[in-house]
Amino acid sequence: MVFATAISRLHADLLVIRLKQARHSLDRISAIYHDSSRPNCTVNWLNGSAHLSLSSGETVSITGRLRVRMARPDEKSAPNSLSERLGGLGLAHEQSLSVEKALFERRIVVAVEAGTEGERDGVSEILRNLAAENIQSAPA
């Protein structure tokens, strides 16, 4: 999985459009955002929505397939905060905290499922070319 920060709603939409043009399935792209920063791609292309808490107690929305992996209200023992759940996906503690920091700053985080190292490298290259910030990968 590759995570990257978009600086605006338009920037998030551009990231998703470019990933789609590069033949990355929309089923493998997700976005995490505050409702006030909701990108258009979450309405038109990315399925479903769930809410998660940041460590501060603020709530963010998550759209796309990642919401299923992250939002499990039926599990009483599931971690509560977003950063704890990101750790469960393989992000290091510092990486998880940097994702939360971006969300505290009202930025949008785009996440792309990429199974192999080659796929992760390709996704990262696309994101870098579009000036996405804080690009980081979690092991497959």
Number of C-alpha atoms within 10 A of each C-alpha: 23 23 27 26 26 25 17 16 18 15 18 26 19 17 24 26 16 15 19 14 10 12 9 18 12 19 14 15 26 26 29 29 24 19 13 9 18 23 22 13 21 22 12 8 17 20 18 16 19 16 19 21 16 19 15 9 10 12 17 23 18 29 25 24 21 23 20 13 12 22 20 15 12 7 8 8 8 14 17 18 18 22 24 19 18 21 17 16 16 15 22 17 13 11 20 21 19 16 24 24 14 19 21 17 10 18 23 26 25 25 26 27 23 22 13 12 13 10 16 21 14 15 25 21 14 15 25 15 9 15 16 21 15 17 21 19 23 18 13 13
